[in-house]
Amino acid sequence: MSSKIDKTLIGPAGESLVLARLLSRGHLASAAPRGTRKIDIVVNDFDNNNPKLVQVKTTMKGSSSGWPMSDKHETIADENLFYCLVSFENPMGSVYVIPAKVVADAVRTDHAIWLEQPGKDGKPHSVSNNFRQIKSVMNGKNSGWLDEYLENWESIDFDPNQER
């Protein structure tokens, strides 16, 4: 991809990639209306199971640079919510498919450890800072922890053996 891509296209490109991957797996997936709280994509199956909800975060830089989050992501742990973290570091794109509970735990732990560490000139970090990130190297996580979620579409798949 060109390094001069219009930044307003990055998010929609990530959402389109995730939609394409879900549709190619046989899911009934569609974009949520713009501005819908918490989700970008709704995933249904054809057997009336509860839908899976997807929030897409997209970067051009890769997992080492991370995806921006905020303090609200520390508490969003819905069982049917998944984050699809899209990286266009390579032209075909890579998608990390992660349950919301895992993201919430990682963001919360990383921030808590960051708060305990001294900031610039040894001063404490500000508790009011609500900037968070998900990235390949985080406090409280082993390096490369995201790898197990790379193209982890099975976590969104509906269980064909599930009781109806």
GUGUKE-950310 format. One record per residue: residue in one letter; x, y, z of N, C-alpha, C, O in turn. Coordinates in steps of 0.05 Angstrom, whole numbers, padded with zeros to 5 digits, always signed. Layout:
// GUGUKE-950310
AXYZXYZXYZXYZ;...
This chain:
// GUGUKE-950310
M+00017-00024+00000+00000+00000+00000+00017+00025+00000+00040+00024+00010;S+00007+00046-00011+00021+00071-00012+00025+00082+00016+00006+00080+00033;S+00048+00095+00021+00052+00107+00048+00036+00133+00050+00035+00145+00071;K+00024+00142+00028+00009+00168+00028-00021+00163+00028-00036+00179+00017;I-00030+00141+00040-00058+00135+00040-00073+00156+00058-00063+00164+00078;D-00097+00163+00048-00113+00182+00063-00121+00168+00090-00133+00147+00089;K-00116+00181+00112-00121+00169+00138-00150+00163+00143-00156+00145+00159;T-00168+00177+00130-00196+00171+00134-00205+00145+00121-00227+00135+00126;L-00187+00133+00105-00193+00108+00091-00183+00083+00107-00192+00061+00101;I-00166+00088+00126-00154+00065+00141-00174+00049+00156-00175+00024+00154;G-00192+00062+00172-00212+00048+00187-00231+00032+00169-00235+00008+00174;P-00243+00045+00149-00261+00030+00131-00247+00007+00116-00259-00013+00111;A-00221+00011+00110-00207-00011+00097-00204-00035+00116-00208-00058+00107;G-00199-00030+00141-00198-00052+00161-00225-00066+00164-00226-00090+00165;E-00246-00050+00166-00273-00061+00169-00280-00078+00144-00292-00100+00147;S-00273-00069+00121-00279-00084+00096-00263-00110+00095-00274-00131+00087;L-00238-00109+00104-00222-00134+00105-00235-00154+00124-00237-00178+00117;V-00242-00145+00147-00255-00164+00167-00281-00175+00156-00286-00199+00159;L-00297-00158+00144-00323-00167+00132-00317-00188+00111-00331-00209+00110;A-00298-00183+00094-00291-00203+00073-00283-00229+00085-00291-00251+00075;R-00266-00229+00105-00257-00254+00117-00280-00269+00131-00281-00293+00129;L-00298-00254+00144-00321-00267+00157-00340-00279+00136-00348-00302+00139;L-00346-00264+00115-00363-00274+00094-00351-00299+00080-00365-00318+00073;S-00325-00299+00076-00312-00321+00063-00312-00346+00080-00308-00369+00070;R-00317-00343+00106-00320-00366+00125-00349-00375+00126-00355-00394+00141;G-00367-00362+00111-00394-00371+00111-00412-00358+00132-00434-00367+00137;H-00402-00336+00144-00418-00322+00164-00436-00301+00150-00429-00290+00130;L-00459-00297+00162-00476-00275+00154-00467-00251+00170-00475-00248+00193;A-00451-00234+00158-00438-00211+00172-00445-00186+00157-00447-00185+00132;S-00450-00165+00173-00455-00139+00160-00445-00117+00178-00442-00120+00202;A-00440-00094+00165-00431-00070+00180-00454-00060+00197-00477-00059+00189;A-00447-00052+00222-00466-00040+00239-00470-00011+00229-00452+00000+00217;P-00493+00001+00235-00496+00029+00227-00474+00047+00239-00466+00042+00262;R-00464+00066+00225-00443+00084+00234-00452+00096+00261-00475+00104+00265;G-00433+00097+00280-00439+00109+00306-00450+00090+00326-00456+00098+00349;T-00454+00064+00318-00464+00045+00337-00444+00041+00359-00420+00038+00355;R-00454+00041+00384-00437+00039+00407-00424+00011+00409-00438-00009+00406;K-00398+00010+00413-00383-00014+00418-00377-00031+00393-00357-00046+00394;I-00392-00030+00372-00388-00050+00350-00386-00037+00323-00397-00015+00318;D-00372-00051+00305-00371-00043+00277-00384-00063+00259-00394-00056+00237;I-00385-00088+00267-00395-00110+00251-00412-00129+00268-00405-00135+00291;V-00434-00138+00257-00451-00158+00270-00449-00184+00254-00450-00184+00230;V-00444-00206+00269-00441-00232+00256-00463-00251+00265-00467-00255+00289;N-00478-00261+00247-00499-00280+00253-00493-00307+00240-00478-00308+00221;D-00506-00328+00249-00505-00352+00234-00534-00358+00224-00551-00341+00227;F-00538-00380+00213-00564-00385+00201-00582-00402+00219-00603-00411+00210;D-00573-00406+00244-00589-00423+00263-00599-00408+00287-00604-00420+00308;N-00602-00382+00285-00613-00365+00306-00598-00364+00332-00609-00360+00353;N-00572-00369+00331-00555-00365+00355-00553-00336+00360-00558-00319+00343;N-00545-00329+00385-00540-00301+00391-00517-00291+00373-00498-00305+00367;P-00520-00266+00364-00499-00255+00345-00473-00251+00360-00472-00248+00384;K-00451-00251+00344-00425-00243+00353-00421-00214+00345-00430-00206+00323;L-00409-00199+00362-00404-00170+00356-00374-00166+00353-00358-00177+00367;V-00368-00148+00334-00339-00144+00328-00334-00114+00327-00348-00098+00315;Q-00312-00107+00341-00302-00079+00339-00275-00082+00324-00258-00098+00332;V-00271-00065+00304-00247-00066+00288-00230-00042+00294-00239-00019+00295;K-00204-00047+00299-00184-00026+00302-00163-00031+00281-00155-00054+00276;T-00155-00010+00267-00137-00013+00244-00113+00005+00246-00115+00028+00255;T-00089-00006+00239-00065+00010+00238-00050+00003+00212-00053-00019+00201;M-00034+00022+00203-00017+00017+00180+00011+00007+00189+00027-00001+00172;K+00017+00009+00215+00044+00005+00225+00051-00022+00236+00074-00029+00237;G+00032-00038+00243+00038-00065+00254+00034-00067+00284+00029-00047+00298;S+00036-00092+00294+00030-00097+00322+00049-00085+00341+00042-00080+00365;S+00074-00079+00333+00093-00067+00352+00086-00038+00358+00092-00028+00380;S+00073-00024+00339+00063+00003+00344+00037+00003+00359+00032+00022+00375;G+00021-00017+00355-00004-00020+00371-00028-00006+00359-00027+00008+00339;W-00050-00011+00373-00076+00000+00366-00086+00016+00389-00085+00007+00412;P-00095+00041+00384-00103+00058+00406-00129+00047+00420-00147+00038+00407;M-00129+00049+00446-00151+00042+00463-00155+00065+00483-00141+00085+00482;S-00174+00061+00501-00178+00081+00522-00186+00066+00547-00187+00042+00548;D-00191+00081+00569-00197+00069+00594-00223+00053+00593-00226+00033+00607;K-00242+00060+00575-00267+00044+00573-00262+00015+00565-00278-00002+00571;H-00240+00010+00550-00234-00017+00541-00225-00035+00563-00223-00059+00559;E-00219-00024+00587-00211-00040+00610-00235-00056+00621-00231-00076+00635;T-00259-00047+00615-00283-00059+00628-00302-00072+00608-00321-00084+00616;I-00297-00069+00582-00314-00082+00562-00305-00111+00558-00285-00116+00545;A-00320-00129+00569-00312-00157+00569-00335-00176+00561-00336-00199+00570;D-00353-00166+00545-00377-00182+00537-00368-00208+00523-00349-00208+00507;E-00381-00229+00531-00374-00256+00521-00376-00258+00490-00361-00273+00478;N-00395-00244+00478-00400-00246+00449-00386-00223+00434-00392-00220+00410;L-00368-00208+00446-00354-00186+00433-00325-00194+00428-00312-00205+00445;F-00316-00188+00404-00289-00193+00395-00277-00168+00383-00291-00152+00370;Y-00251-00165+00387-00236-00144+00373-00221-00156+00350-00208-00177+00353;C-00223-00144+00327-00207-00151+00304-00187-00129+00300-00194-00107+00291;L-00162-00134+00307-00141-00114+00304-00127-00119+00278-00113-00139+00274;V-00131-00100+00260-00121-00102+00232-00095-00087+00229-00093-00064+00238;S-00075-00100+00217-00050-00086+00210-00046-00088+00180-00048-00109+00168;F-00042-00065+00168-00035-00064+00140-00006-00059+00136+00003-00047+00116;E+00010-00070+00155+00040-00068+00152+00048-00083+00126+00066-00074+00112;N+00034-00105+00120+00038-00118+00094+00012-00112+00078-00009-00109+00089;P+00015-00111+00051-00008-00102+00034-00033-00119+00037-00055-00109+00032;M-00030-00145+00043-00054-00163+00045-00068-00159+00072-00091-00168+00075;G-00055-00148+00091-00067-00144+00117-00066-00169+00135-00067-00191+00125;S-00063-00164+00160-00064-00185+00180-00085-00178+00201-00089-00154+00207;V-00099-00198+00211-00120-00193+00230-00116-00210+00255-00113-00234+00254;Y-00115-00196+00278-00114-00210+00304-00143-00210+00315-00155-00189+00319;V-00153-00234+00319-00181-00237+00329-00180-00245+00358-00172-00267+00365;I-00189-00226+00376-00185-00229+00404-00211-00225+00419-00225-00205+00415;P-00218-00243+00438-00242-00239+00454-00239-00214+00471-00217-00207+00480;A-00261-00200+00475-00261-00174+00490-00249-00177+00518-00236-00160+00528;K-00255-00200+00531-00245-00204+00558-00214-00204+00559-00202-00193+00577;V-00202-00216+00539-00173-00216+00537-00162-00188+00533-00142-00180+00546;V-00175-00173+00516-00167-00145+00511-00170-00129+00537-00151-00114+00544;A-00192-00131+00550-00197-00116+00575-00176-00123+00596-00165-00104+00609;D-00170-00148+00599-00149-00156+00619-00122-00145+00612-00107-00135+00629;A-00115-00147+00586-00088-00137+00577-00086-00107+00581-00065-00097+00590;V-00106-00092+00573-00106-00063+00575-00105-00054+00604-00090-00036+00612;R-00121-00067+00621-00122-00060+00649-00096-00066+00663-00085-00049+00678;T-00084-00089+00658-00059-00097+00671-00036-00079+00661-00020-00070+00678;D-00034-00075+00635-00013-00057+00624-00014-00030+00637+00007-00019+00645;H-00038-00018+00639-00040+00009+00650-00034+00009+00680-00021+00028+00689;A-00042-00011+00695-00037-00012+00724-00006-00013+00729+00004+00000+00746;I+00008-00029+00713+00037-00032+00716+00050-00005+00708+00069+00004+00721;W+00040+00007+00686+00051+00033+00677+00048+00054+00699+00066+00070+00703;L+00025+00054+00713+00021+00074+00734+00040+00070+00757+00048+00090+00770;E+00048+00045+00762+00067+00040+00784+00095+00048+00778+00111+00053+00796;Q+00102+00050+00753+00129+00057+00745+00133+00088+00745+00114+00103+00739;P+00157+00097+00752+00161+00126+00751+00160+00137+00723+00169+00125+00704;G+00150+00162+00721+00149+00175+00695+00173+00193+00691+00194+00188+00703;K+00170+00213+00675+00192+00232+00669+00202+00245+00694+00186+00253+00711;D+00228+00246+00697+00242+00258+00720+00233+00244+00747+00234+00256+00768;G+00225+00218+00745+00218+00203+00769+00190+00210+00781+00183+00199+00802;K+00175+00227+00767+00149+00235+00777+00129+00212+00771+00132+00198+00751;P+00108+00210+00788+00088+00189+00782+00072+00196+00757+00068+00219+00750;H+00063+00175+00743+00046+00179+00720+00018+00189+00729+00010+00183+00752;S+00004+00203+00712-00022+00214+00719-00044+00192+00717-00046+00179+00696;V-00059+00189+00738-00081+00170+00738-00103+00178+00718-00117+00161+00708;S-00105+00204+00712-00125+00214+00694-00119+00209+00665-00136+00213+00648;N-00095+00199+00659-00088+00193+00631-00105+00169+00622-00102+00147+00633;N-00122+00173+00602-00139+00151+00594-00130+00138+00568-00145+00122+00556;F-00106+00145+00558-00096+00132+00534-00086+00104+00541-00071+00100+00560;R-00094+00085+00524-00085+00057+00527-00078+00047+00499-00085+00059+00479;Q-00063+00025+00498-00057+00012+00472-00056-00018+00476-00051-00029+00497;I-00062-00032+00454-00058-00060+00452-00034-00062+00432-00036-00051+00410;K-00013-00077+00440+00010-00080+00422+00023-00106+00429+00017-00120+00449;S+00043-00114+00412+00055-00140+00415+00072-00142+00441+00076-00164+00451;V+00082-00120+00451+00097-00120+00476+00082-00102+00495+00080-00077+00491;M+00072-00114+00517+00057-00100+00537+00066-00108+00565+00076-00131+00569;N+00063-00090+00584+00068-00097+00612+00050-00121+00620+00026-00120+00614;G+00061-00140+00633+00045-00163+00643+00040-00184+00622+00025-00203+00628;K+00051-00181+00598+00047-00201+00577+00074-00210+00566+00093-00194+00565;N+00076-00235+00558+00100-00244+00545+00103-00232+00517+00083-00227+00504;S+00127-00227+00509+00132-00217+00482+00120-00236+00462+00123-00260+00464;G+00106-00226+00442+00093-00242+00422+00067-00254+00430+00056-00272+00417;W+00055-00244+00452+00030-00256+00463+00008-00254+00442-00011-00270+00443;L+00009-00235+00424-00012-00232+00404-00012-00254+00383-00033-00259+00370;D+00010-00267+00380+00013-00287+00358-00009-00308+00358-00018-00317+00337;E-00017-00317+00382-00038-00338+00383-00065-00328+00372-00083-00344+00367;Y-00068-00302+00370-00094-00291+00360-00093-00283+00330-00113-00274+00319;L-00070-00287+00318-00067-00280+00289-00085-00298+00272-00082-00322+00273;E-00103-00285+00258-00123-00300+00241-00138-00321+00257-00143-00343+00247;N-00145-00315+00281-00158-00333+00300-00189-00333+00295-00204-00329+00314;W-00197-00338+00271-00225-00336+00264-00242-00358+00277-00266-00354+00280;E-00230-00380+00286-00245-00401+00299-00259-00391+00324-00279-00402+00332;S-00247-00371+00337-00259-00360+00361-00286-00346+00356-00302-00344+00375;I-00290-00337+00332-00316-00325+00325-00336-00345+00313-00360-00340+00313;D-00325-00367+00303-00343-00386+00290-00364-00396+00310-00359-00398+00334;F-00387-00402+00299-00409-00413+00316-00404-00443+00318-00397-00456+00298;D-00408-00454+00342-00404-00482+00346-00427-00499+00334-00450-00496+00343;P-00421-00515+00314-00442-00531+00301-00454-00552+00320-00476-00561+00315;N-00441-00559+00342-00451-00579+00361-00465-00566+00385-00475-00580+00402;Q-00467-00540+00384-00480-00525+00407-00510-00533+00408-00523-00535+00387;E-00520-00536+00433-00548-00542+00436-00565-00518+00427-00557-00495+00431;R-00587-00524+00414-00604-00502+00403-00628-00499+00421-00645-00482+00416;
